[in-house]
Amino acid sequence: MDSVSLDPERDAGEAELIIDLSRPSPAALDAVGGKALNLGLLTTADFPVPPGFCLTTAGYRKAAPAEIDALAAQLDGRGSLDGARGLRDGAPGLTDADRNELARRGRELMAAAPVPPEVEAALRGAYAAMGGGPVAVRSSATAEDLPFASFAGQQDSFMDVSGADAVVAAVRQCWASLWTDRAVAYRTANGISHRGVGLAVVVQRMVQAATAGVLFTANPVTGTRTETVIDASSGPGQAVVSGAVNPDHFVLETASGRVLRQPPGRPPGLSGKQLRELASRGAAAQRLLGAPQDLEWVIDRAGKAWLTQSRPITTLYPLPDDDPFTGQTAADGGASGDARIYLCGTLLQGLTRPITPMGLSVLALMRGDSGPWNYVNPGLRMYVELTPLIRNKNGRKALLKTLPLADGRSAAVLPVLLADPRFSIISRSRHKAGGTGRTPRATTQSKRAGAAQSLGQFSALLPPMVRALLWPERELRRVQRYQDRLAATLVLPLPAYAATRLQHAEDLLASSINGLIQATLPAPSVGYLTLAAARRLLRGTAKPRELEAVLRGLPHNVTTMMDLELWQLAVSLGGDPEARRAFTELPPAELASRYHRGELPAPAQAGLRQFLSTYGHRAVAEIDLGMPRWFEEPDHILGMISNYLRVDDPEQAPDRQFTRASEHAEARISELVARAGARSRLRARLVSVCLRRTRQLAGLRELPKFCIVMVLAEMHRQLTAVGVELVKNGTIDDAGDVFFLDFTELRIGLRGADLKGIVSRRRRLYTSELRRRHIPRLLLSDGTDVEAAAGPGLSAGDQLTGTPASAGTASGKVRVIMDPVGAHLEPGEILVAPSTDPGWTPLFMTAGALVMEMGGVISHGAVVAREYGIPAVVGVAEATTRLRDGQDITVDGAAGTVRW
């Protein structure tokens, strides 16, 4: 059978077949794979590694039949119209069953392929040179033990292999294991090309183990970089790795070797000296390899410890001091300096996904660098430092009061931080004497200047707030005029060069944000202040949660108006047979493609164009400048129309539900005014004025963000046009690459610099972070996920508990949605999501209830749920994993429970 090289630029016939692990200069990754590369580095650095050799990927490539290349191309989606997507999600149209069938064929091809004579001869010769005897034969794939994907356990390894014939047979089995279902699925999930992967094989002398196990140089559960975790069991290490035994579990403080946790109630299987030696070896391996490591180790019968494997721990969340743009990790692993604590601000905004580098850069420019807060961006997410607040008496009081409103789960673990001596309160005298010594005087002065500036900006809001209180209708008209003026200022006269577009985008940011806040924030602020005043006036007369109903069906909310207009568009299209057929039969992506070609049925084409003229600047995760806007990719909106067309119960129609919510709010106001009147006519009058102002103005709370997103959308449009020019110049590969750069880098690119390498590194990091499911809400500077370190939350066997967010009870079937784009939600289903932002709200219109993993009572999803009148529970740990599609549950928004 003919053989083929999967890398046409490499001549496999000239490549080296055998490389000794002790060779002073380690071979390249694509020749020996991740496992062998790391073992070679450890060996040449004099770590105790069992002797052995590597059969390089050249052997696999010589043996691979020609059909393997075609099969891999199918899995990659090559030749399709969307090859890039194919690498990320698998070939378009391939189901899991299709992928598994291709994997099966790949295994069969490799298992049946003969070992080329020269490969077999080299393998037998190297084995004989070792002296024969029992060896370990282990797969070492090129897409293995990478910083972003470990591939742990995806390919096969064989222990205690004796004899040359058995070694050759084991090598063939290792080659075939490159095509196991799990390995193919893992590569697909991690966006790794199946055509580019190869497999080397490590052959090492077997160590007769008295004790063996695994070691993590950082705590894989909590993320703490200053701890070493060791699992150990008597006998070979495979038992620990495979989970066949319950190992002894140890946690050590790495720097001191102090044992923090060990098996209770029985003598430990490792002595303190052995534990410290292993921890020291692990720390040294981490320093050599440049990242926290997951090591396998063996202690032989003579008591000597050997390292048999080392791979990076790929699941750790990045440290706050890691550079999000280069991917470089903090030099000290977060182990030095004063402990610091950070809160994830993007989670509070309803975002679990990472933010593009340009998006982070723009958010930083919007904040400025003179404010009182310190921000970091680990994992391409925005975190704000809370250390000064926690170490200040008044700051603690403020956190204890406000954090439960923003995120109940973070508030639940706050006491753990307050009790931590590393975050003890700093007295005023100590602070004056120098505090922690971390903040330079210039920085402190800058932050004080920023605080003074913020106070000045707040003072400027007071006159318009008074106007809004006294003349609300006039304020509503003024706000609308401002919105119209803002839209006019965004327009760039054409024609325009790329440099002009870039400058216009940057100028928009600098010129509009402050004025925008001054124009749009006063009115909604008054709306919520009058609600607070009414709550105070009704103290002893009404429970605080009774006032939630006043916020239902609020007028003047641009997001609600958007959702209702989308519903009306769906209603109109439902009356057109051709449009209804298109929206009920075609997927959103095909509908979007037809819209861009002008081929939707006429009512749909015109109606969608009109809707997008007003709301096309919005997006899912819209605070990220890099996210596609609906005017570019309307798939989400088209999917929502399809969902709305499934509503066949008139009582579930969103407009009717909104009307009922408004009527309920008015009825509640009348009831509360009557109750206040029982105490005094003046109190009744004041309560009435306050609640009427709330109804008139609180709905404008979405307007500041709506206008900010208008600015971001125009910046996005201009930067995309810049990207088109840079593609023509050969500076980048795709127009969307501009969102993985910043303004300074784009200027350099316009002068002809090649930015492809920078973009490629950042896209790889971004793609890796997109796959991350768990985001630490509270993160310490040493990498500790505070919630994980505090232990599991309280949940009964048939109940999950969270924060009550919107009163009411609803029963229905679960629909878990991780991304609203293309989501399908039947009317009355319970929406279960990690978090939400305004891009999710069209789903709220037909949801029976909302369950979110993130958030508190003032988070976006909670506020919108109250306004729409649907029960909601937020801050529910593991909701998207514990609940499953189709499961019948009951959501009690007042008790904060989800039962089944």
Salt bridges, closest charged atoms under 4 A:
ASP7 OD2 - ARG10 NH2 3.65
GLU16 OE2 - ARG23 NH2 2.81
ASP30 OD2 - ARG10 NH2 2.73
ASP69 OD1 - ARG195 NE 3.33
ASP89 OD2 - ARG85 NE 3.59
ASP89 OD2 - ARG88 NH2 3.50
ASP96 OD1 - ARG99 NH1 3.45
GLU101 OE2 - ARG104 NH2 2.35
GLU108 OE2 - ARG104 NH1 2.41
GLU118 OE2 - LYS62 NZ 3.13
GLU120 OE2 - ARG124 NE 2.92
GLU144 OE1 - LYS35 NZ 3.32
ASP145 OD1 - ARG311 NE 3.23
ASP156 OD1 - ARG182 NH2 2.86
ASP165 OD1 - ARG124 NH2 2.56
ASP181 OD1 - ARG107 NH1 3.12
ASP231 OD1 - HIS249 ND1 2.66
ASP248 OD1 - ARG266 NH2 2.31
GLU253 OE2 - ARG258 NH2 3.50
GLU277 OE2 - ARG281 NH2 3.95
ASP294 OD2 - ARG311 NH1 3.45
GLU296 OE1 - ARG138 NH2 3.00
ASP321 OD2 - ARG340 NH2 3.12
GLU385 OE2 - ARG438 NH1 3.77
ASP407 OD2 - ARG777 NE 2.90
ASP420 OD2 - ARG422 NH2 2.83
GLU475 OE2 - ARG478 NH2 2.47
GLU506 OE1 - ARG747 NH2 2.20
GLU546 OE1 - ARG675 NH2 2.59
GLU548 OE2 - ARG545 NH2 2.82
GLU590 OE2 - ARG594 NE 2.87
GLU590 OE2 - ARG597 NH2 3.90
GLU599 OE1 - ARG597 NH2 2.93
GLU622 OE2 - ARG618 NH2 2.71
GLU632 OE1 - HIS716 NE2 2.71
GLU651 OE2 - ARG656 NH1 3.05
GLU651 OE1 - ARG660 NH1 3.06
GLU666 OE1 - ARG692 NH1 2.39
GLU666 OE2 - ARG695 NE 3.63
GLU671 OE1 - ARG668 NE 3.51
GLU671 OE2 - ARG675 NH2 2.57
GLU702 OE2 - ARG701 NH1 2.60
GLU702 OE2 - HIS860 NE2 3.27
GLU714 OE1 - ARG717 NE 3.24
GLU725 OE2 - LYS728 NZ 3.48
ASP733 OD1 - LYS756 NZ 3.60
ASP737 OD1 - ARG763 NE 2.82
GLU745 OE2 - ARG762 NH2 2.85
GLU769 OE1 - ARG381 NH1 2.67
GLU769 OE1 - ARG772 NE 2.83
ASP782 OD2 - ARG422 NH1 3.80
ASP785 OD2 - HIS774 NE2 2.59
GLU787 OE2 - ARG409 NE 2.84
GLU787 OE1 - ARG777 NH1 3.78
GLU826 OE2 - ARG646 NE 3.90
GLU826 OE2 - HIS824 NE2 2.85
GLU829 OE1 - ARG815 NE 2.97
GLU867 OE2 - ARG701 NE 2.76
GLU878 OE1 - ARG882 NH1 3.91
ASP888 OD1 - LYS813 NZ 3.07
